[in-house]
Amino acid sequence: MFQKYLWDERLPEYDGELLMDVHATGCYTSKVEMKMLNRRNERMLGAAEGISSIVDWMGGTSYPAYTIDEGWKRVLWHQFHDDLTGTSIPEAYLFSYNDEYITLNQSANIIKAGMESVASVMNTAVKGTPVLVFNHVTATNNGIASIEAELPEGCRSFEVFGPDGRKIKSQIIAREGSKATVLFAGNDPSMGISVYELRPSRKAEAASTSLKAGGNSIENRIYKLTVNADGDICSIIDKRYGKELVRQGEAFGYVFFPNNVSVAWPAWEILKNVIDSEPEKVSNEVRISVEECGSLRAVLKVEKKHAGSTFVQRIILTDGACDERIDIVNDVDWNSRTALLKASFPVAFDAPEATYDLGMGHISRGVNTKTAYEVYAQQWADMTATDDSYGVTIMNDGRYGWDKPDGHTLRLTLLHTPSTGIEWTEQQTQDFGRHTFTYSIVGHKGALDPAAADII
């Protein structure tokens, strides 16, 4: 039958996405814990595959094919409607969460065993304590590594040396008895294992840094960021190019929609009239403080409350690591009924289209329409000026719903707790509780480079 009509000119042609305009818009966000676990397992299983391949090649333990295969099957089993979509009955998630955590634990055990096997055959002869770092990303990684180490009595810091023997930046962020948690800036090759060296020191940590934090601002060599009285980011200046990222009179921050009504299919849907409504600011009981300001990392802490929920944001900049990225770690105790929470990013330039990561490619979409007002993306979305002079990429570690209300704003959906009718009443408290997640901001000169966005 298909062949009969294959070349029939009466058949319509369609070029574009086949988005579900209403019944699916909530699925990008509902049951966010399930989505976070799925994202983490995708990364952990990839890391387990990587280290196991290296160990097997080096003549260590054999590749654990059965365990990794079962792990992937266990995770993929839940990537369907209504499970990963967050619309199953509560009892189903007793099984779903269990499977996700089993896989996380098994992957962690594989990685630990793999690193121990590598350590037994690699040259780790250094004067101090050797530390092995595995970069499972398929690109050079200059992020921050963290380790708990013994700090002898009388010592005040660690000196950390890279694989080339050169001293690198480090910072102690916590101490308990003789134990200290130390951060250091790595620079590790793709799918590579590097040996670092820790040496306890009686000297204070080196103070040479571009990091500054005080009052309501924080900066490094690339950005100067300012927070307003509402606890929102009212200014980010890219010092490399003299560019302001935030639109004048607006701010990057939470927006709260208090009438998130969806009676027929509450967890499945976010309705357009909710997206189109005027949101509230999250700006009650705001407290701003400097939590850290060391030589490697600075943290500006913002605390606030709204509608029964509490919000803590840690705005993080580095010096000597991934300095071009602003990380915002969110710790939310969510107890708001009939509510939708988004993060809003109104940029200083005009960007009528945004580019969205699809995992195996990317796609451009315009501002919200009747049928595309809450859309999906994987790990990032980007707005670039119409003249390709400058752009801003927003990344996240476990959220998938986005919208673009106008020609200069992008919004990431964070939490979705809808009202209900006589059915699905358990969804009235959907996602109540504690959530920790991160979204990041990266400014870039010129047009978007999707490959660069994938690896930052």
TIRO-684401 format. One record per residue (C-alpha): residue number from 1; residue in one letter; x, y, z. Coordinates in steps of 0.1 Angstrom, whole numbers, plus 5000, padded with zeros to 4 digits. Each point is the difference from the previous one (the first is absolute). Layout:
<num=NUM&residuo=A&X=X&Y=Y&Z=Z>
...
***
This chain:
<num=1&residuo=M&X=5000&Y=5000&Z=5000>
<num=2&residuo=F&X=5028&Y=5024&Z=5009>
<num=3&residuo=Q&X=5017&Y=4994&Z=4966>
<num=4&residuo=K&X=4967&Y=5007&Z=4982>
<num=5&residuo=Y&X=4999&Y=5036&Z=5013>
<num=6&residuo=L&X=5037&Y=5007&Z=5003>
<num=7&residuo=W&X=5002&Y=5025&Z=4972>
<num=8&residuo=D&X=4964&Y=5012&Z=5001>
<num=9&residuo=E&X=5000&Y=5038&Z=4995>
<num=10&residuo=R&X=4968&Y=5003&Z=5022>
<num=11&residuo=L&X=5019&Y=4991&Z=5031>
<num=12&residuo=P&X=5010&Y=5030&Z=5021>
<num=13&residuo=E&X=5036&Y=5008&Z=5009>
<num=14&residuo=Y&X=5011&Y=5012&Z=5034>
<num=15&residuo=D&X=5034&Y=5014&Z=5009>
<num=16&residuo=G&X=5006&Y=5006&Z=5037>
<num=17&residuo=E&X=4995&Y=4985&Z=5035>
<num=18&residuo=L&X=4971&Y=4978&Z=5009>
<num=19&residuo=L&X=4996&Y=5015&Z=5035>
<num=20&residuo=M&X=4971&Y=4990&Z=5023>
<num=21&residuo=D&X=4986&Y=5035&Z=5006>
<num=22&residuo=V&X=4982&Y=4993&Z=5033>
<num=23&residuo=H&X=5000&Y=4964&Z=5011>
<num=24&residuo=A&X=5038&Y=4996&Z=5008>
<num=25&residuo=T&X=5010&Y=5035&Z=5010>
<num=26&residuo=G&X=5000&Y=4991&Z=5037>
<num=27&residuo=C&X=5019&Y=4968&Z=4993>
<num=28&residuo=Y&X=5033&Y=5018&Z=4995>
<num=29&residuo=T&X=5000&Y=5010&Z=5037>
<num=30&residuo=S&X=4976&Y=4978&Z=5021>
<num=31&residuo=K&X=5017&Y=4977&Z=5025>
<num=32&residuo=V&X=5033&Y=5018&Z=4996>
<num=33&residuo=E&X=5019&Y=4975&Z=5023>
<num=34&residuo=M&X=4994&Y=4973&Z=4974>
<num=35&residuo=K&X=5014&Y=5022&Z=4973>
<num=36&residuo=M&X=5030&Y=5009&Z=5021>
<num=37&residuo=L&X=5007&Y=4963&Z=5007>
<num=38&residuo=N&X=4997&Y=4992&Z=4963>
<num=39&residuo=R&X=5025&Y=5027&Z=4990>
<num=40&residuo=R&X=5024&Y=4989&Z=5027>
<num=41&residuo=N&X=4998&Y=4964&Z=4989>
<num=42&residuo=E&X=5006&Y=5009&Z=4964>
<num=43&residuo=R&X=5033&Y=5017&Z=5011>
<num=44&residuo=M&X=5010&Y=4973&Z=5025>
<num=45&residuo=L&X=4995&Y=4972&Z=4976>
<num=46&residuo=G&X=5020&Y=5018&Z=4974>
<num=47&residuo=A&X=5028&Y=5005&Z=5026>
<num=48&residuo=A&X=4998&Y=4963&Z=5010>
<num=49&residuo=E&X=5004&Y=4990&Z=4964>
<num=50&residuo=G&X=5029&Y=5023&Z=4995>
<num=51&residuo=I&X=5021&Y=4989&Z=5031>
<num=52&residuo=S&X=4992&Y=4963&Z=4994>
<num=53&residuo=S&X=5012&Y=5003&Z=4964>
<num=54&residuo=I&X=5033&Y=5016&Z=5012>
<num=55&residuo=V&X=5005&Y=4974&Z=5027>
<num=56&residuo=D&X=4993&Y=4971&Z=4976>
<num=57&residuo=W&X=5025&Y=5015&Z=4975>
<num=58&residuo=M&X=5026&Y=5004&Z=5027>
<num=59&residuo=G&X=4997&Y=4963&Z=5009>
<num=60&residuo=G&X=4981&Y=5005&Z=5032>
<num=61&residuo=T&X=4966&Y=4986&Z=5009>
<num=62&residuo=S&X=4978&Y=4989&Z=4971>
<num=63&residuo=Y&X=4973&Y=5023&Z=4986>
<num=64&residuo=P&X=4968&Y=4995&Z=5020>
<num=65&residuo=A&X=4978&Y=4996&Z=4970>
<num=66&residuo=Y&X=4971&Y=4983&Z=5018>
<num=67&residuo=T&X=4997&Y=5026&Z=5028>
<num=68&residuo=I&X=5003&Y=5030&Z=4977>
<num=69&residuo=D&X=4975&Y=4984&Z=4975>
<num=70&residuo=E&X=4975&Y=4993&Z=5028>
<num=71&residuo=G&X=5005&Y=5036&Z=5013>
<num=72&residuo=W&X=4991&Y=5015&Z=4966>
<num=73&residuo=K&X=4970&Y=4977&Z=4997>
<num=74&residuo=R&X=4988&Y=5010&Z=5034>
<num=75&residuo=V&X=5003&Y=5037&Z=4993>
<num=76&residuo=L&X=4986&Y=4998&Z=4964>
<num=77&residuo=W&X=4971&Y=4979&Z=5014>
<num=78&residuo=H&X=4986&Y=5031&Z=5017>
<num=79&residuo=Q&X=5004&Y=5024&Z=4970>
<num=80&residuo=F&X=4964&Y=4998&Z=4990>
<num=81&residuo=H&X=4966&Y=5015&Z=5006>
<num=82&residuo=D&X=4989&Y=5001&Z=5029>
<num=83&residuo=D&X=5032&Y=4993&Z=5019>
<num=84&residuo=L&X=5028&Y=5024&Z=4991>
<num=85&residuo=T&X=4973&Y=5025&Z=4990>
<num=86&residuo=G&X=4991&Y=5003&Z=5037>
<num=87&residuo=T&X=4963&Y=4990&Z=4995>
<num=88&residuo=S&X=4999&Y=4965&Z=5015>
<num=89&residuo=I&X=4981&Y=4993&Z=5032>
<num=90&residuo=P&X=5021&Y=5005&Z=5032>
<num=91&residuo=E&X=5003&Y=4962&Z=5006>
<num=92&residuo=A&X=5019&Y=4996&Z=4967>
<num=93&residuo=Y&X=5028&Y=5022&Z=5011>
<num=94&residuo=L&X=5008&Y=4976&Z=5029>
<num=95&residuo=F&X=5013&Y=4977&Z=4973>
<num=96&residuo=S&X=5014&Y=5028&Z=4976>
<num=97&residuo=Y&X=5021&Y=5018&Z=5026>
<num=98&residuo=N&X=5012&Y=4966&Z=5013>
<num=99&residuo=D&X=5012&Y=4991&Z=4965>
<num=100&residuo=E&X=5017&Y=5033&Z=4995>
<num=101&residuo=Y&X=5019&Y=4999&Z=5033>
<num=102&residuo=I&X=5010&Y=4964&Z=4995>
<num=103&residuo=T&X=5016&Y=5010&Z=4967>
<num=104&residuo=L&X=5017&Y=5031&Z=5015>
<num=105&residuo=N&X=5015&Y=4978&Z=5027>
<num=106&residuo=Q&X=5012&Y=4974&Z=4976>
<num=107&residuo=S&X=5015&Y=5026&Z=4977>
<num=108&residuo=A&X=5018&Y=5016&Z=5030>
<num=109&residuo=N&X=5014&Y=4966&Z=5011>
<num=110&residuo=I&X=5012&Y=4993&Z=4964>
<num=111&residuo=I&X=5018&Y=5034&Z=4999>
<num=112&residuo=K&X=5015&Y=4996&Z=5034>
<num=113&residuo=A&X=5013&Y=4965&Z=4992>
<num=114&residuo=G&X=5013&Y=5012&Z=4966>
<num=115&residuo=M&X=5019&Y=5029&Z=5016>
<num=116&residuo=E&X=5015&Y=4976&Z=5026>
<num=117&residuo=S&X=5011&Y=4977&Z=4972>
<num=118&residuo=V&X=5016&Y=5029&Z=4980>
<num=119&residuo=A&X=5018&Y=5013&Z=5032>
<num=120&residuo=S&X=5016&Y=4966&Z=5004>
<num=121&residuo=V&X=5018&Y=5002&Z=4966>
<num=122&residuo=M&X=5005&Y=5038&Z=4995>
<num=123&residuo=N&X=5031&Y=5018&Z=5011>
<num=124&residuo=T&X=4987&Y=5019&Z=5031>
<num=125&residuo=A&X=5034&Y=5007&Z=5015>
<num=126&residuo=V&X=4999&Y=5035&Z=5014>
<num=127&residuo=K&X=5014&Y=5017&Z=5032>
<num=128&residuo=G&X=4966&Y=5006&Z=5015>
<num=129&residuo=T&X=4967&Y=4982&Z=4997>
<num=130&residuo=P&X=4991&Y=4989&Z=4964>
<num=131&residuo=V&X=4964&Y=5008&Z=4989>
<num=132&residuo=L&X=4986&Y=4984&Z=4968>
<num=133&residuo=V&X=4974&Y=5020&Z=4980>
<num=134&residuo=F&X=4980&Y=4984&Z=4972>
<num=135&residuo=N&X=4984&Y=5023&Z=4974>
<num=136&residuo=H&X=4972&Y=4980&Z=4984>
<num=137&residuo=V&X=4990&Y=5029&Z=4978>
<num=138&residuo=T&X=5009&Y=4998&Z=4963>
<num=139&residuo=A&X=5019&Y=5033&Z=5002>
<num=140&residuo=T&X=5026&Y=5017&Z=5021>
<num=141&residuo=N&X=4986&Y=5008&Z=5034>
<num=142&residuo=N&X=5012&Y=5029&Z=5021>
<num=143&residuo=G&X=4974&Y=4997&Z=5028>
<num=144&residuo=I&X=5006&Y=4998&Z=5037>
<num=145&residuo=A&X=5008&Y=4967&Z=5018>
<num=146&residuo=S&X=4992&Y=4995&Z=5036>
<num=147&residuo=I&X=5016&Y=4975&Z=5025>
<num=148&residuo=E&X=5001&Y=4994&Z=5037>
<num=149&residuo=A&X=5035&Y=4996&Z=5013>
<num=150&residuo=E&X=5019&Y=4998&Z=5033>
<num=151&residuo=L&X=5014&Y=5034&Z=5011>
<num=152&residuo=P&X=5027&Y=4994&Z=5026>
<num=153&residuo=E&X=5000&Y=5021&Z=5032>
<num=154&residuo=G&X=5018&Y=5034&Z=4994>
<num=155&residuo=C&X=4992&Y=5000&Z=4963>
<num=156&residuo=R&X=4978&Y=5028&Z=4986>
<num=157&residuo=S&X=4996&Y=4990&Z=4963>
<num=158&residuo=F&X=5009&Y=4977&Z=4972>
<num=159&residuo=E&X=5023&Y=5005&Z=4972>
<num=160&residuo=V&X=4987&Y=4983&Z=4969>
<num=161&residuo=F&X=5021&Y=4991&Z=4970>
<num=162&residuo=G&X=4987&Y=4990&Z=4965>
<num=163&residuo=P&X=5011&Y=4972&Z=4978>
<num=164&residuo=D&X=5028&Y=5022&Z=4986>
<num=165&residuo=G&X=5014&Y=5007&Z=5034>
<num=166&residuo=R&X=4988&Y=5036&Z=5001>
<num=167&residuo=K&X=4982&Y=5014&Z=5030>
<num=168&residuo=I&X=4963&Y=5007&Z=4995>
<num=169&residuo=K&X=4974&Y=5019&Z=5019>
<num=170&residuo=S&X=4982&Y=4983&Z=5029>
<num=171&residuo=Q&X=4977&Y=5010&Z=5028>
<num=172&residuo=I&X=4988&Y=4983&Z=5032>
<num=173&residuo=I&X=4963&Y=5005&Z=5004>
<num=174&residuo=A&X=4993&Y=4978&Z=5032>
<num=175&residuo=R&X=5018&Y=4985&Z=5029>
<num=176&residuo=E&X=4989&Y=4974&Z=5026>
<num=177&residuo=G&X=5027&Y=4989&Z=5024>
<num=178&residuo=S&X=5030&Y=4989&Z=4979>
<num=179&residuo=K&X=4980&Y=4997&Z=4969>
<num=180&residuo=A&X=4998&Y=5028&Z=4974>
<num=181&residuo=T&X=4980&Y=5003&Z=4968>
<num=182&residuo=V&X=5022&Y=5016&Z=4973>
<num=183&residuo=L&X=4992&Y=5012&Z=4966>
<num=184&residuo=F&X=5024&Y=5003&Z=4971>
<num=185&residuo=A&X=4999&Y=5010&Z=4964>
<num=186&residuo=G&X=5005&Y=4972&Z=4976>
<num=187&residuo=N&X=5008&Y=5000&Z=4963>
<num=188&residuo=D&X=4995&Y=4965&Z=4988>
<num=189&residuo=P&X=5000&Y=4985&Z=4965>
<num=190&residuo=S&X=4969&Y=4984&Z=4984>
<num=191&residuo=M&X=4993&Y=4965&Z=5015>
<num=192&residuo=G&X=5033&Y=5003&Z=5019>
<num=193&residuo=I&X=5014&Y=4992&Z=5034>
<num=194&residuo=S&X=5024&Y=5025&Z=5016>
<num=195&residuo=V&X=5021&Y=4998&Z=5031>
<num=196&residuo=Y&X=5000&Y=5030&Z=5023>
<num=197&residuo=E&X=5021&Y=5005&Z=5032>
<num=198&residuo=L&X=4989&Y=5013&Z=5034>
<num=199&residuo=R&X=5025&Y=5013&Z=5025>
<num=200&residuo=P&X=4989&Y=5013&Z=5034>
<num=201&residuo=S&X=5015&Y=5035&Z=5007>
<num=202&residuo=R&X=5005&Y=5022&Z=5030>
<num=203&residuo=K&X=4995&Y=5030&Z=4978>
<num=204&residuo=A&X=4967&Y=5018&Z=4995>
<num=205&residuo=E&X=4983&Y=4995&Z=4967>
<num=206&residuo=A&X=5013&Y=5022&Z=4972>
<num=207&residuo=A&X=4979&Y=5032&Z=4998>
<num=208&residuo=S&X=5007&Y=5009&Z=4964>
<num=209&residuo=T&X=4967&Y=5000&Z=4983>
<num=210&residuo=S&X=4976&Y=5020&Z=4978>
<num=211&residuo=L&X=4971&Y=4990&Z=5022>
<num=212&residuo=K&X=4981&Y=5027&Z=5020>
<num=213&residuo=A&X=4968&Y=4996&Z=5020>
<num=214&residuo=G&X=4983&Y=5025&Z=5023>
<num=215&residuo=G&X=4967&Y=5015&Z=5007>
<num=216&residuo=N&X=4978&Y=4991&Z=4970>
<num=217&residuo=S&X=5027&Y=4994&Z=4974>
<num=218&residuo=I&X=5024&Y=4974&Z=4989>
<num=219&residuo=E&X=5026&Y=5000&Z=4972>
<num=220&residuo=N&X=5029&Y=4981&Z=4984>
<num=221&residuo=R&X=5023&Y=5009&Z=4970>
<num=222&residuo=I&X=4971&Y=4996&Z=4976>
<num=223&residuo=Y&X=4967&Y=5011&Z=5017>
<num=224&residuo=K&X=4988&Y=5025&Z=5025>
<num=225&residuo=L&X=4966&Y=4990&Z=5013>
<num=226&residuo=T&X=4976&Y=5021&Z=5021>
<num=227&residuo=V&X=4969&Y=4989&Z=5019>
<num=228&residuo=N&X=4971&Y=5024&Z=5008>
<num=229&residuo=A&X=4980&Y=5004&Z=5031>
<num=230&residuo=D&X=4976&Y=4972&Z=4988>
<num=231&residuo=G&X=5029&Y=4976&Z=4999>
<num=232&residuo=D&X=4999&Y=4998&Z=4962>
<num=233&residuo=I&X=5030&Y=5006&Z=4977>
<num=234&residuo=C&X=4995&Y=5036&Z=4986>
<num=235&residuo=S&X=5034&Y=5002&Z=4983>
<num=236&residuo=I&X=5027&Y=4978&Z=4985>
<num=237&residuo=I&X=5028&Y=5018&Z=4982>
<num=238&residuo=D&X=5023&Y=4979&Z=4977>
<num=239&residuo=K&X=5032&Y=5019&Z=5007>
<num=240&residuo=R&X=5017&Y=4984&Z=4969>
<num=241&residuo=Y&X=4977&Y=5019&Z=4976>
<num=242&residuo=G&X=4984&Y=5027&Z=5022>
<num=243&residuo=K&X=4966&Y=4983&Z=4995>
<num=244&residuo=E&X=4970&Y=5001&Z=5023>
<num=245&residuo=L&X=4981&Y=4968&Z=4999>
<num=246&residuo=V&X=4968&Y=5010&Z=5020>
<num=247&residuo=R&X=4974&Y=5022&Z=4984>
<num=248&residuo=Q&X=4997&Y=5034&Z=5017>
<num=249&residuo=G&X=4972&Y=5002&Z=5026>
<num=250&residuo=E&X=4996&Y=4962&Z=5000>
<num=251&residuo=A&X=5018&Y=4972&Z=5018>
<num=252&residuo=F&X=5011&Y=4963&Z=4997>
<num=253&residuo=G&X=4981&Y=4981&Z=5027>
<num=254&residuo=Y&X=4970&Y=4980&Z=5011>
<num=255&residuo=V&X=4965&Y=5007&Z=4988>
<num=256&residuo=F&X=4970&Y=4985&Z=5017>
<num=257&residuo=F&X=4966&Y=4992&Z=4984>
<num=258&residuo=P&X=4974&Y=4997&Z=5028>
<num=259&residuo=N&X=4970&Y=4988&Z=4979>
<num=260&residuo=N&X=5014&Y=4968&Z=4985>
<num=261&residuo=V&X=4966&Y=4984&Z=4992>
<num=262&residuo=S&X=4996&Y=4969&Z=4980>
<num=263&residuo=V&X=4970&Y=4979&Z=5010>
<num=264&residuo=A&X=4998&Y=4974&Z=4973>
<num=265&residuo=W&X=5036&Y=4989&Z=4997>
<num=266&residuo=P&X=5019&Y=5019&Z=5027>
<num=267&residuo=A&X=5035&Y=4983&Z=5000>
<num=268&residuo=W&X=4999&Y=4996&Z=4963>
<num=269&residuo=E&X=4992&Y=5036&Z=4991>
<num=270&residuo=I&X=5011&Y=5036&Z=5005>
<num=271&residuo=L&X=4973&Y=5022&Z=4984>
<num=272&residuo=K&X=5008&Y=5029&Z=4978>
<num=273&residuo=N&X=4980&Y=5025&Z=5021>
<num=274&residuo=V&X=5022&Y=4991&Z=5029>
<num=275&residuo=I&X=5032&Y=5007&Z=4980>
<num=276&residuo=D&X=4984&Y=5033&Z=4987>
<num=277&residuo=S&X=4990&Y=5013&Z=5034>
<num=278&residuo=E&X=5021&Y=5025&Z=5019>
<num=279&residuo=P&X=5022&Y=4982&Z=5025>
<num=280&residuo=E&X=5009&Y=5010&Z=5035>
<num=281&residuo=K&X=5035&Y=5008&Z=5012>
<num=282&residuo=V&X=5016&Y=4978&Z=5026>
<num=283&residuo=S&X=5012&Y=5027&Z=5023>
<num=284&residuo=N&X=4989&Y=4995&Z=5036>
<num=285&residuo=E&X=5025&Y=5000&Z=5030>
<num=286&residuo=V&X=5030&Y=5004&Z=4977>
<num=287&residuo=R&X=5034&Y=4995&Z=5015>
<num=288&residuo=I&X=5033&Y=5003&Z=4981>
<num=289&residuo=S&X=5033&Y=4989&Z=5014>
<num=290&residuo=V&X=5035&Y=4990&Z=4989>
<num=291&residuo=E&X=5004&Y=4962&Z=5008>
<num=292&residuo=E&X=5035&Y=4996&Z=4985>
<num=293&residuo=C&X=5027&Y=5021&Z=4984>
<num=294&residuo=G&X=5032&Y=4981&Z=4996>
<num=295&residuo=S&X=5027&Y=5000&Z=4973>
<num=296&residuo=L&X=4982&Y=4974&Z=4979>
<num=297&residuo=R&X=4962&Y=5004&Z=5006>
<num=298&residuo=A&X=4977&Y=5027&Z=5013>
<num=299&residuo=V&X=4963&Y=4995&Z=5010>
<num=300&residuo=L&X=4973&Y=5026&Z=5005>
<num=301&residuo=K&X=4971&Y=4986&Z=5019>
<num=302&residuo=V&X=4964&Y=5012&Z=4995>
<num=303&residuo=E&X=4972&Y=4989&Z=5023>
<num=304&residuo=K&X=4963&Y=5008&Z=4995>
<num=305&residuo=K&X=4964&Y=4988&Z=5006>
<num=306&residuo=H&X=4968&Y=5000&Z=4981>
<num=307&residuo=A&X=4966&Y=4983&Z=5003>
<num=308&residuo=G&X=5010&Y=4975&Z=5026>
<num=309&residuo=S&X=5032&Y=4990&Z=4982>
<num=310&residuo=T&X=5036&Y=5009&Z=5008>
<num=311&residuo=F&X=5028&Y=5006&Z=4975>
<num=312&residuo=V&X=5038&Y=5001&Z=5004>
<num=313&residuo=Q&X=5022&Y=5009&Z=4970>
<num=314&residuo=R&X=5038&Y=4998&Z=4999>
<num=315&residuo=I&X=5015&Y=5020&Z=4972>
<num=316&residuo=I&X=5034&Y=4986&Z=4993>
<num=317&residuo=L&X=5030&Y=5015&Z=4981>
<num=318&residuo=T&X=5035&Y=4985&Z=4997>
<num=319&residuo=D&X=5035&Y=5012&Z=4992>
<num=320&residuo=G&X=5021&Y=4974&Z=4983>
<num=321&residuo=A&X=4973&Y=4975&Z=4991>
<num=322&residuo=C&X=4969&Y=5003&Z=4977>
<num=323&residuo=D&X=5001&Y=5038&Z=5005>
<num=324&residuo=E&X=4977&Y=5008&Z=4971>
<num=325&residuo=R&X=4971&Y=4982&Z=5016>
<num=326&residuo=I&X=4978&Y=5014&Z=5028>
<num=327&residuo=D&X=4985&Y=4972&Z=5020>
<num=328&residuo=I&X=4968&Y=5005&Z=5021>
<num=329&residuo=V&X=4994&Y=4972&Z=5024>
<num=330&residuo=N&X=4963&Y=5000&Z=5012>
<num=331&residuo=D&X=4988&Y=4984&Z=5032>
<num=332&residuo=V&X=4962&Y=5002&Z=5001>
<num=333&residuo=D&X=4976&Y=4988&Z=5027>
<num=334&residuo=W&X=4969&Y=5000&Z=4979>
<num=335&residuo=N&X=4965&Y=5001&Z=5017>
<num=336&residuo=S&X=4980&Y=5022&Z=4976>
<num=337&residuo=R&X=4967&Y=4988&Z=4987>
<num=338&residuo=T&X=4985&Y=5008&Z=4966>
<num=339&residuo=A&X=5033&Y=5015&Z=4990>
<num=340&residuo=L&X=5026&Y=5000&Z=4972>
<num=341&residuo=L&X=5036&Y=5012&Z=5005>
<num=342&residuo=K&X=5023&Y=5011&Z=4972>
<num=343&residuo=A&X=5034&Y=5017&Z=4998>
<num=344&residuo=S&X=4999&Y=5030&Z=4976>
<num=345&residuo=F&X=5029&Y=5014&Z=4980>
<num=346&residuo=P&X=4992&Y=5033&Z=4983>
<num=347&residuo=V&X=5031&Y=5009&Z=4980>
<num=348&residuo=A&X=5012&Y=5034&Z=4990>
<num=349&residuo=F&X=4999&Y=4994&Z=4962>
<num=350&residuo=D&X=4972&Y=4990&Z=4976>
<num=351&residuo=A&X=4997&Y=4963&Z=4992>
<num=352&residuo=P&X=4968&Y=4991&Z=4983>
<num=353&residuo=E&X=5011&Y=4964&Z=4999>
<num=354&residuo=A&X=5016&Y=4976&Z=5024>
<num=355&residuo=T&X=5020&Y=4969&Z=4993>
<num=356&residuo=Y&X=4992&Y=4968&Z=5020>
<num=357&residuo=D&X=5021&Y=4969&Z=5006>
<num=358&residuo=L&X=4984&Y=4968&Z=4988>
<num=359&residuo=G&X=5027&Y=4977&Z=5011>
<num=360&residuo=M&X=5009&Y=4989&Z=4965>
<num=361&residuo=G&X=4998&Y=5034&Z=4984>
<num=362&residuo=H&X=4982&Y=5033&Z=5006>
<num=363&residuo=I&X=4971&Y=5020&Z=4987>
<num=364&residuo=S&X=4990&Y=5037&Z=4999>
<num=365&residuo=R&X=4965&Y=5011&Z=5012>
<num=366&residuo=G&X=4984&Y=5034&Z=5002>
<num=367&residuo=V&X=4979&Y=5016&Z=5027>
<num=368&residuo=N&X=4971&Y=4982&Z=5016>
<num=369&residuo=T&X=4971&Y=4990&Z=4976>
<num=370&residuo=K&X=4966&Y=4985&Z=5006>
<num=371&residuo=T&X=5014&Y=4965&Z=4994>
<num=372&residuo=A&X=5036&Y=5005&Z=5011>
<num=373&residuo=Y&X=5000&Y=5018&Z=5033>
<num=374&residuo=E&X=5017&Y=4975&Z=5023>
<num=375&residuo=V&X=5027&Y=4981&Z=4981>
<num=376&residuo=Y&X=5027&Y=4975&Z=5008>
<num=377&residuo=A&X=5038&Y=5000&Z=4999>
<num=378&residuo=Q&X=5027&Y=4978&Z=5014>
<num=379&residuo=Q&X=5030&Y=5017&Z=5018>
<num=380&residuo=W&X=5000&Y=5035&Z=4987>
<num=381&residuo=A&X=4983&Y=5028&Z=4981>
<num=382&residuo=D&X=5015&Y=5031&Z=4985>
<num=383&residuo=M&X=4990&Y=5036&Z=4989>
<num=384&residuo=T&X=5024&Y=5018&Z=4976>
<num=385&residuo=A&X=4996&Y=5035&Z=4987>
<num=386&residuo=T&X=4986&Y=5004&Z=4965>
<num=387&residuo=D&X=5033&Y=5013&Z=4988>
<num=388&residuo=D&X=5019&Y=4970&Z=5016>
<num=389&residuo=S&X=5021&Y=5025&Z=5021>
<num=390&residuo=Y&X=4993&Y=4984&Z=5033>
<num=391&residuo=G&X=4980&Y=4973&Z=5017>
<num=392&residuo=V&X=4990&Y=4983&Z=5033>
<num=393&residuo=T&X=4997&Y=4963&Z=5005>
<num=394&residuo=I&X=4980&Y=4986&Z=5029>
<num=395&residuo=M&X=5008&Y=4965&Z=5012>
<num=396&residuo=N&X=4985&Y=4977&Z=5026>
<num=397&residuo=D&X=5005&Y=4966&Z=5017>
<num=398&residuo=G&X=4965&Y=4985&Z=4998>
<num=399&residuo=R&X=4972&Y=5023&Z=4987>
<num=400&residuo=Y&X=4984&Y=4996&Z=4965>
<num=401&residuo=G&X=4972&Y=5026&Z=4996>
<num=402&residuo=W&X=5005&Y=5035&Z=4986>
<num=403&residuo=D&X=4981&Y=5029&Z=4986>
<num=404&residuo=K&X=5008&Y=5033&Z=4982>
<num=405&residuo=P&X=4974&Y=5026&Z=5008>
<num=406&residuo=D&X=5015&Y=5028&Z=4980>
<num=407&residuo=G&X=5029&Y=5010&Z=4977>
<num=408&residuo=H&X=5026&Y=5003&Z=5028>
<num=409&residuo=T&X=4990&Y=4975&Z=5027>
<num=410&residuo=L&X=5005&Y=4963&Z=5006>
<num=411&residuo=R&X=4984&Y=4982&Z=5029>
<num=412&residuo=L&X=5009&Y=4966&Z=5015>
<num=413&residuo=T&X=4973&Y=4981&Z=5018>
<num=414&residuo=L&X=5011&Y=4988&Z=5035>
<num=415&residuo=L&X=4970&Y=4987&Z=5019>
<num=416&residuo=H&X=4964&Y=4992&Z=4990>
<num=417&residuo=T&X=4973&Y=4994&Z=5026>
<num=418&residuo=P&X=4966&Y=5003&Z=4984>
<num=419&residuo=S&X=4965&Y=5001&Z=5014>
<num=420&residuo=T&X=4977&Y=4970&Z=4993>
<num=421&residuo=G&X=4964&Y=4991&Z=4997>
<num=422&residuo=I&X=4984&Y=4969&Z=5016>
<num=423&residuo=E&X=5026&Y=4978&Z=4983>
<num=424&residuo=W&X=5037&Y=4999&Z=5005>
<num=425&residuo=T&X=4997&Y=5017&Z=5034>
<num=426&residuo=E&X=5035&Y=4987&Z=5010>
<num=427&residuo=Q&X=5015&Y=5024&Z=4975>
<num=428&residuo=Q&X=4989&Y=5030&Z=5021>
<num=429&residuo=T&X=5032&Y=4996&Z=5019>
<num=430&residuo=Q&X=5021&Y=4988&Z=4971>
<num=431&residuo=D&X=5037&Y=5006&Z=5007>
<num=432&residuo=F&X=4995&Y=5013&Z=5035>
<num=433&residuo=G&X=5033&Y=4998&Z=5019>
<num=434&residuo=R&X=5037&Y=5007&Z=4996>
<num=435&residuo=H&X=5016&Y=5005&Z=4966>
<num=436&residuo=T&X=5036&Y=5008&Z=4992>
<num=437&residuo=F&X=5009&Y=5009&Z=4964>
<num=438&residuo=T&X=5023&Y=5022&Z=4980>
<num=439&residuo=Y&X=4996&Y=5022&Z=4970>
<num=440&residuo=S&X=5029&Y=5019&Z=4985>
<num=441&residuo=I&X=5006&Y=5031&Z=4979>
<num=442&residuo=V&X=5027&Y=5004&Z=4973>
<num=443&residuo=G&X=5005&Y=5031&Z=4979>
<num=444&residuo=H&X=5017&Y=4996&Z=4966>
<num=445&residuo=K&X=5013&Y=5024&Z=4974>
<num=446&residuo=G&X=4987&Y=4993&Z=4965>
<num=447&residuo=A&X=4976&Y=4974&Z=4987>
<num=448&residuo=L&X=4991&Y=4969&Z=5021>
<num=449&residuo=D&X=5023&Y=4970&Z=4997>
<num=450&residuo=P&X=4978&Y=4971&Z=5009>
<num=451&residuo=A&X=5030&Y=4977&Z=5004>
<num=452&residuo=A&X=5015&Y=5024&Z=5026>
<num=453&residuo=A&X=4967&Y=5002&Z=5019>
<num=454&residuo=D&X=4998&Y=4962&Z=5002>
<num=455&residuo=I&X=5033&Y=4997&Z=5019>
<num=456&residuo=I&X=5001&Y=5031&Z=5023>
***
